Amino acid sequence: MNETPKFRKSTYSATANDCVEVADLHGGAAVRDSKNASRGHIAFPSDEWRAFLSDVKRDRL
């Protein structure tokens, strides 16, 4: 996962500087804090990202 991510913010975000941004990666996803974008991001493999989204959708987190 050494590609340059193209981040987007959630449509649920109230302001441009108050959200977590996500980017699709080949083989996974990346997440960063929009308030501190210059500090980098965390990349997740596809299986971990799917498990996280599944838990969020089931209100397990």
MIMIKOL-685300 format. One line per field, with one value per atom (N, C-alpha, C, O, CB): residue number from 1; residue in one letter; chain; atom name; x, y, z. Coordinates in nm, 4 decimals. Glycine has a CB too. Layout:
<koltors>
nr	(NUM;...)
rest	(A;...)
kette	(A;...)
atom	(CA;...)
X	(X;...)
Y	(Y;...)
Z	(Z;...)
</koltors>
This chain:
<koltors>
nr	(1;1;1;1;1;2;2;2;2;2;3;3;3;3;3;4;4;4;4;4;5;5;5;5;5;6;6;6;6;6;7;7;7;7;7;8;8;8;8;8;9;9;9;9;9;10;10;10;10;10;11;11;11;11;11;12;12;12;12;12;13;13;13;13;13;14;14;14;14;14;15;15;15;15;15;16;16;16;16;16;17;17;17;17;17;18;18;18;18;18;19;19;19;19;19;20;20;20;20;20;21;21;21;21;21;22;22;22;22;22;23;23;23;23;23;24;24;24;24;24;25;25;25;25;25;26;26;26;26;26;27;27;27;27;27;28;28;28;28;28;29;29;29;29;29;30;30;30;30;30;31;31;31;31;31;32;32;32;32;32;33;33;33;33;33;34;34;34;34;34;35;35;35;35;35;36;36;36;36;36;37;37;37;37;37;38;38;38;38;38;39;39;39;39;39;40;40;40;40;40;41;41;41;41;41;42;42;42;42;42;43;43;43;43;43;44;44;44;44;44;45;45;45;45;45;46;46;46;46;46;47;47;47;47;47;48;48;48;48;48;49;49;49;49;49;50;50;50;50;50;51;51;51;51;51;52;52;52;52;52;53;53;53;53;53;54;54;54;54;54;55;55;55;55;55;56;56;56;56;56;57;57;57;57;57;58;58;58;58;58;59;59;59;59;59;60;60;60;60;60;61;61;61;61;61)
rest	(M;M;M;M;M;N;N;N;N;N;E;E;E;E;E;T;T;T;T;T;P;P;P;P;P;K;K;K;K;K;F;F;F;F;F;R;R;R;R;R;K;K;K;K;K;S;S;S;S;S;T;T;T;T;T;Y;Y;Y;Y;Y;S;S;S;S;S;A;A;A;A;A;T;T;T;T;T;A;A;A;A;A;N;N;N;N;N;D;D;D;D;D;C;C;C;C;C;V;V;V;V;V;E;E;E;E;E;V;V;V;V;V;A;A;A;A;A;D;D;D;D;D;L;L;L;L;L;H;H;H;H;H;G;G;G;G;G;G;G;G;G;G;A;A;A;A;A;A;A;A;A;A;V;V;V;V;V;R;R;R;R;R;D;D;D;D;D;S;S;S;S;S;K;K;K;K;K;N;N;N;N;N;A;A;A;A;A;S;S;S;S;S;R;R;R;R;R;G;G;G;G;G;H;H;H;H;H;I;I;I;I;I;A;A;A;A;A;F;F;F;F;F;P;P;P;P;P;S;S;S;S;S;D;D;D;D;D;E;E;E;E;E;W;W;W;W;W;R;R;R;R;R;A;A;A;A;A;F;F;F;F;F;L;L;L;L;L;S;S;S;S;S;D;D;D;D;D;V;V;V;V;V;K;K;K;K;K;R;R;R;R;R;D;D;D;D;D;R;R;R;R;R;L;L;L;L;L)
kette	(A;A;A;A;A;A;A;A;A;A;A;A;A;A;A;A;A;A;A;A;A;A;A;A;A;A;A;A;A;A;A;A;A;A;A;A;A;A;A;A;A;A;A;A;A;A;A;A;A;A;A;A;A;A;A;A;A;A;A;A;A;A;A;A;A;A;A;A;A;A;A;A;A;A;A;A;A;A;A;A;A;A;A;A;A;A;A;A;A;A;A;A;A;A;A;A;A;A;A;A;A;A;A;A;A;A;A;A;A;A;A;A;A;A;A;A;A;A;A;A;A;A;A;A;A;A;A;A;A;A;A;A;A;A;A;A;A;A;A;A;A;A;A;A;A;A;A;A;A;A;A;A;A;A;A;A;A;A;A;A;A;A;A;A;A;A;A;A;A;A;A;A;A;A;A;A;A;A;A;A;A;A;A;A;A;A;A;A;A;A;A;A;A;A;A;A;A;A;A;A;A;A;A;A;A;A;A;A;A;A;A;A;A;A;A;A;A;A;A;A;A;A;A;A;A;A;A;A;A;A;A;A;A;A;A;A;A;A;A;A;A;A;A;A;A;A;A;A;A;A;A;A;A;A;A;A;A;A;A;A;A;A;A;A;A;A;A;A;A;A;A;A;A;A;A;A;A;A;A;A;A;A;A;A;A;A;A;A;A;A;A;A;A;A;A;A;A;A;A;A;A;A;A;A;A)
atom	(N;CA;C;O;CB;N;CA;C;O;CB;N;CA;C;O;CB;N;CA;C;O;CB;N;CA;C;O;CB;N;CA;C;O;CB;N;CA;C;O;CB;N;CA;C;O;CB;N;CA;C;O;CB;N;CA;C;O;CB;N;CA;C;O;CB;N;CA;C;O;CB;N;CA;C;O;CB;N;CA;C;O;CB;N;CA;C;O;CB;N;CA;C;O;CB;N;CA;C;O;CB;N;CA;C;O;CB;N;CA;C;O;CB;N;CA;C;O;CB;N;CA;C;O;CB;N;CA;C;O;CB;N;CA;C;O;CB;N;CA;C;O;CB;N;CA;C;O;CB;N;CA;C;O;CB;N;CA;C;O;CB;N;CA;C;O;CB;N;CA;C;O;CB;N;CA;C;O;CB;N;CA;C;O;CB;N;CA;C;O;CB;N;CA;C;O;CB;N;CA;C;O;CB;N;CA;C;O;CB;N;CA;C;O;CB;N;CA;C;O;CB;N;CA;C;O;CB;N;CA;C;O;CB;N;CA;C;O;CB;N;CA;C;O;CB;N;CA;C;O;CB;N;CA;C;O;CB;N;CA;C;O;CB;N;CA;C;O;CB;N;CA;C;O;CB;N;CA;C;O;CB;N;CA;C;O;CB;N;CA;C;O;CB;N;CA;C;O;CB;N;CA;C;O;CB;N;CA;C;O;CB;N;CA;C;O;CB;N;CA;C;O;CB;N;CA;C;O;CB;N;CA;C;O;CB;N;CA;C;O;CB;N;CA;C;O;CB;N;CA;C;O;CB;N;CA;C;O;CB;N;CA;C;O;CB)
X	(0.0842;0.0000;0.0876;0.0851;-0.0952;0.1636;0.2526;0.2030;0.2845;0.3905;0.0759;0.0205;-0.0193;-0.0325;-0.1000;-0.0382;-0.0819;-0.2336;-0.3043;-0.0354;-0.2844;-0.4295;-0.5006;-0.4452;-0.4594;-0.6230;-0.7100;-0.8208;-0.9178;-0.7698;-0.8039;-0.8939;-1.0235;-1.0286;-0.8256;-1.1283;-1.2598;-1.3177;-1.2875;-1.3569;-1.4016;-1.4651;-1.6086;-1.6671;-1.4602;-1.6622;-1.7992;-1.8971;-1.8740;-1.8297;-2.0049;-2.1113;-2.1817;-2.2576;-2.2134;-2.1578;-2.2161;-2.1344;-2.1785;-2.2297;-2.0173;-1.9306;-1.9915;-2.0395;-1.7910;-1.9889;-2.0479;-1.9600;-2.0106;-2.0732;-1.8294;-1.7371;-1.6210;-1.6004;-1.6861;-1.5453;-1.4323;-1.3195;-1.2384;-1.3798;-1.3120;-1.2010;-1.2410;-1.1686;-1.1365;-1.3536;-1.4016;-1.4448;-1.5596;-1.5183;-1.3499;-1.3889;-1.2685;-1.1531;-1.4664;-1.2995;-1.2011;-1.2213;-1.3347;-1.2159;-1.1122;-1.1192;-1.0749;-0.9938;-1.0320;-1.1286;-1.0943;-1.0559;-1.1041;-1.2116;-0.9690;-0.9280;-0.9270;-0.8850;-0.7878;-0.9731;-0.9648;-0.8230;-0.7632;-1.0679;-0.7701;-0.6387;-0.6523;-0.7454;-0.5380;-0.5612;-0.5570;-0.5242;-0.4135;-0.4510;-0.6183;-0.5951;-0.6290;-0.5870;-0.4549;-0.7047;-0.7411;-0.7954;-0.8536;-0.6246;-0.7756;-0.8237;-0.7270;-0.6512;-0.9677;-0.7307;-0.6485;-0.7387;-0.8412;-0.5380;-0.6998;-0.7777;-0.6830;-0.5687;-0.8509;-0.7323;-0.6538;-0.7466;-0.8661;-0.5654;-0.6909;-0.7624;-0.7532;-0.6429;-0.7030;-0.8652;-0.8639;-0.7989;-0.7464;-1.0059;-0.8021;-0.7405;-0.5892;-0.5202;-0.7934;-0.5373;-0.3932;-0.3485;-0.2719;-0.3544;-0.3948;-0.3670;-0.2178;-0.1743;-0.4358;-0.1403;0.0037;0.0761;0.1917;0.0649;0.0100;0.0727;0.0639;0.1160;0.0078;-0.0012;-0.0061;-0.1373;-0.2375;0.1037;-0.1342;-0.2547;-0.2187;-0.1017;-0.3237;-0.3229;-0.3081;-0.3739;-0.4895;-0.3716;-0.3003;-0.3530;-0.3958;-0.3290;-0.2471;-0.5080;-0.5621;-0.5792;-0.6283;-0.6961;-0.5399;-0.5673;-0.7188;-0.7950;-0.4983;-0.7607;-0.9039;-0.9795;-1.0889;-0.9210;-0.9236;-0.9967;-1.0188;-1.1248;-0.9222;-0.9211;-0.9379;-1.0393;-1.1198;-0.8032;-1.0362;-1.1293;-1.2722;-1.3637;-1.0923;-1.2917;-1.4261;-1.4766;-1.5936;-1.4250;-1.3906;-1.4304;-1.4687;-1.5672;-1.3163;-1.3921;-1.4233;-1.5592;-1.6428;-1.3134;-1.5816;-1.7096;-1.8265;-1.9338;-1.7073;-1.8064;-1.9113;-1.9472;-2.0653;-1.8672;-1.8484;-1.8739;-1.9434;-2.0325;-1.7427;-1.9031;-1.9678;-2.1149;-2.2025;-1.8950;-2.1415;-2.2800;-2.3671;-2.4879;-2.2823;-2.3076;-2.3837;-2.3807;-2.4233;-2.3277;-2.3303;-2.3249;-2.2482;-2.2882;-2.4673;-2.1386;-2.0552;-1.9404;-1.8695;-1.9990;-1.9221;-1.8122;-1.8671;-1.7904;-1.7223)
Y	(-0.1196;0.0000;0.1244;0.2017;0.0007;0.1444;0.2593;0.3627;0.4312;0.2137;0.3755;0.4717;0.6004;0.6021;0.4119;0.7075;0.8350;0.8327;0.8280;0.9561;0.8360;0.8296;0.9583;1.0678;0.8014;0.9432;1.0569;1.0576;0.9824;1.0467;1.1435;1.1447;1.2182;1.3115;1.2074;1.1730;1.2386;1.2388;1.1520;1.1658;1.3384;1.3434;1.2952;1.2928;1.4866;1.2581;1.2105;1.3221;1.4383;1.1529;1.2865;1.3844;1.4232;1.5202;1.3281;1.3488;1.3801;1.4826;1.5297;1.2540;1.5179;1.6122;1.7514;1.7995;1.6153;1.8149;1.9478;2.0565;2.1501;1.9781;2.0446;2.1444;2.0749;1.9547;2.2374;2.1515;2.0952;2.0510;1.9669;2.1967;2.1050;2.0733;1.9910;1.9879;2.1991;1.9255;1.8512;1.7106;1.6712;1.9257;1.6351;1.5017;1.4106;1.4535;1.5098;1.2862;1.1868;1.1669;1.1575;1.0510;1.1604;1.1401;0.9985;0.9392;1.2437;0.9449;0.8103;0.8130;0.8965;0.7127;0.7211;0.7068;0.5587;0.4751;0.7713;0.5274;0.3907;0.3649;0.4488;0.3654;0.2494;0.2075;0.0727;-0.0029;0.2002;0.0436;-0.0899;-0.1870;-0.1851;-0.0992;-0.2700;-0.3654;-0.3142;-0.3738;-0.4074;-0.2042;-0.1554;-0.0147;0.0323;-0.1622;0.0529;0.1892;0.2630;0.2014;0.1902;0.3953;0.4795;0.5782;0.6207;0.5541;0.6144;0.7066;0.8129;0.7838;0.6307;0.9373;1.0451;1.1448;1.1496;1.1161;1.2239;1.3313;1.4564;1.5020;1.3569;1.5121;1.6296;1.7512;1.8385;1.6643;1.7575;1.8706;1.8600;1.9599;1.8793;1.7406;1.7166;1.6331;1.5380;1.6460;1.6675;1.5895;1.5765;1.4753;1.6523;1.6756;1.6717;1.5679;1.5350;1.8092;1.5170;1.4167;1.2767;1.1818;1.4186;1.2628;1.1339;1.0605;1.1170;1.0488;0.9340;0.8516;0.7110;0.6743;0.8470;0.6344;0.4940;0.4123;0.4359;0.4628;0.3169;0.2298;0.0965;0.0427;0.2073;0.0443;-0.0825;-0.1771;-0.1356;-0.0615;-0.3033;-0.4032;-0.4221;-0.3934;-0.5389;-0.4698;-0.4856;-0.5654;-0.5256;-0.5519;-0.6776;-0.7605;-0.6893;-0.7039;-0.8900;-0.6130;-0.5361;-0.4235;-0.3981;-0.4782;-0.3564;-0.2467;-0.2995;-0.2381;-0.1748;-0.4124;-0.4721;-0.5106;-0.4886;-0.5966;-0.5670;-0.6047;-0.4812;-0.4833;-0.6814;-0.3746;-0.2493;-0.1954;-0.1623;-0.1435;-0.1865;-0.1344;-0.2211;-0.1698;-0.1244;-0.3510;-0.4418;-0.4146;-0.4109;-0.5878;-0.3958;-0.3661;-0.2315;-0.2179;-0.3672;-0.1330;-0.0009;-0.0127;0.0397;0.1029;-0.0809;-0.0955;-0.1708;-0.1483;-0.1662;-0.2597;-0.3381;-0.2724;-0.3319;-0.4811;-0.1499;-0.0717;-0.1455;-0.1434;-0.0398;-0.2100;-0.2841;-0.1987;-0.2413;-0.4097;-0.0809;0.0053;0.1276;0.2123;0.0475)
Z	(0.0000;0.0000;0.0000;0.0958;0.1222;-0.1042;-0.1150;-0.2152;-0.2769;-0.1536;-0.2327;-0.3264;-0.2544;-0.1320;-0.3992;-0.3304;-0.2727;-0.2594;-0.3600;-0.3603;-0.1367;-0.1158;-0.1589;-0.1486;0.0308;-0.2066;-0.2390;-0.1332;-0.1420;-0.3876;-0.0343;0.0804;0.0515;-0.0286;0.1987;0.1196;0.1132;0.2538;0.3357;0.0115;0.2796;0.4112;0.4000;0.2917;0.4698;0.5103;0.5158;0.4823;0.5157;0.6534;0.4171;0.3909;0.5201;0.5222;0.2900;0.6283;0.7586;0.8358;0.9406;0.8405;0.7869;0.8573;0.8569;0.7543;0.7937;0.9725;0.9865;0.9261;0.8642;1.1327;0.9436;0.8911;0.8224;0.8392;1.0033;0.7448;0.6711;0.7637;0.7247;0.5713;0.8845;0.9736;1.0951;1.1946;1.0192;1.0880;1.2043;1.1637;1.1838;1.2717;1.1057;1.0620;1.0447;1.0482;0.9321;1.0263;0.9858;0.8369;0.7897;1.0665;0.7631;0.6190;0.5851;0.6562;0.5444;0.4764;0.4332;0.2859;0.2095;0.4576;0.2473;0.1077;0.0724;0.1524;0.0828;-0.0470;-0.0964;-0.1448;-0.2122;-0.2100;-0.1102;-0.1555;-0.2247;-0.1971;-0.0373;-0.3127;-0.3717;-0.2589;-0.2051;-0.4894;-0.2238;-0.1158;0.0218;0.1211;-0.1170;0.0315;0.1636;0.1651;0.0673;0.2521;0.2787;0.2982;0.3898;0.4648;0.3572;0.3826;0.4698;0.5415;0.4880;0.3891;0.6629;0.7462;0.8008;0.8359;0.8633;0.8074;0.8686;0.9352;0.9060;0.7635;1.0246;1.0943;1.0079;0.9778;1.2385;0.9679;0.8800;0.9463;0.8772;0.8376;1.0794;1.1499;1.1524;1.1727;1.2922;1.1319;1.1361;1.0159;1.0314;1.2673;0.8993;0.7788;0.7499;0.6949;0.6601;0.7857;0.7584;0.8444;0.8175;0.7820;0.9458;1.0331;0.9748;1.0335;1.1704;0.8602;0.7934;0.8107;0.8545;0.8426;0.7752;0.7795;0.8263;0.8369;0.6405;0.8538;0.8898;0.7794;0.7443;1.0307;0.7254;0.6201;0.6808;0.7691;0.5082;0.6324;0.6783;0.5603;0.4552;0.7509;0.5752;0.4713;0.4561;0.5484;0.5056;0.3409;0.3115;0.4162;0.4563;0.1786;0.4617;0.5580;0.6907;0.7517;0.5820;0.7356;0.8598;0.8421;0.9317;0.9054;0.7281;0.7011;0.6945;0.7493;0.5693;0.6279;0.6201;0.7594;0.7911;0.5278;0.8415;0.9779;1.0589;1.1327;1.0488;1.0456;1.1162;1.0723;1.1563;1.0906;0.9407;0.8909;0.9346;0.9664;0.7388;0.9363;0.9810;1.1268;1.1614;0.9633;1.2113;1.3530;1.3709;1.4547;1.4319;1.2929;1.3015;1.2616;1.3304;1.2102;1.1516;1.1042;1.2022;1.2079;0.9708;1.2793;1.3782;1.5162;1.6152;1.3876;1.5215;1.6463;1.7565;1.8728;1.6951;1.7192;1.8142;1.8685;1.9596;1.7478;1.8144;1.8603;1.9299;1.9756;1.7428)
</koltors>
